[in-house]
Amino acid sequence: MLLTPVTRQITKSDRASVGNVFIRMQHLVRTGCFAALLSVAGPAAMAQTVGKIPRDVIEEAAAHGTVLVLVGLKVPWQMESILSEDLIRTQREAINAAQGNLLIELSGTKHKITRRYEQVPGIALEVGADALAALARSATVVNVLLDRPVVNATNEGIRAPGQRGAPAGSAESKAEKVPWQLFKRVANDGTILVLAGLRTPWQREDSLSEELLALQRAAILNAQSYLLAELAGTQFNVMRLYQKIPGIALRVGLDALKVLERSSAVTNVLPDRPAKPSP
């Protein structure tokens, strides 16, 4: 069949569609160029990037030139509540040493420290393409997650203690992550016991292969570590770490409860009950 050109007037909607396609193409080009920058680290580092550095981190860096990240470090770690004072000191020294080693690896790259953690094996950074490539190939780094800038409660639209409901127009007004009653309780009692659900893929373990089971448990641990890094500097205590379900039990003050509300790692927060003493 002979195809003949059809001539018609280009409408405003046509121009809008073309504009949208052009914008999407620009985004893909930026992301592709940034991936090329990461590949300077070599094939091995590029392969590690797939699992170690999520796509949203790469896209954020491609769009803005730098990106805020939380970097998990390869350090043996246990909750401090179960450690002796000597072991706590040893663990903190190991975390500090791992942070120092990573910063040496990042020498000469575009990076800035935004937070150093004492109690969890991690460090928060703002990094450029060259530093992100260094993180991808570093043996000290176990994972890299997208961080968010620290903003005050007013800008976040966080409700005042005891305020009923979520701020008008916010996403939380449709589905509350932290029930308003918990803010009222923490304002009255100082601290409260909560169960925080974590955002990570999950299936019943009896339906998983051994490999998937190990990956699921590792993902739960990573989500727990990420949240603990976000809670650094606030009033909180870990009550229970779960291995088989994506959650964590905490005692939190008002500042920590606000962090739970705005954390991208948290799906929901429920009141917990104190553990019954053994008979």
Secondary structure, DSSP 8 states (H G I E B T S, - for coil): -----------HHHHHHHHHHHHHHHHHHHHHHHHHHHGGG-HHHHHHHHHHS-HHHHHHHHHHS-EEEEEEE------GGGS-HHHHHHHHHHHHHHHHHHHHHTTTSSEEEEEE-SSSSEEEEEE-HHHHHHHHH-TTEEEEEE------HHHHT---TT--S--TTSGGGTS-SS-HHHHHHHHHHS-EEEEEEE-S----GGGS-HHHHHHHHHHHHHHHHHHHHHHTTSSEEEEEE-SSSSEEEEEE-HHHHHHHHH-TTEEEEEE--------
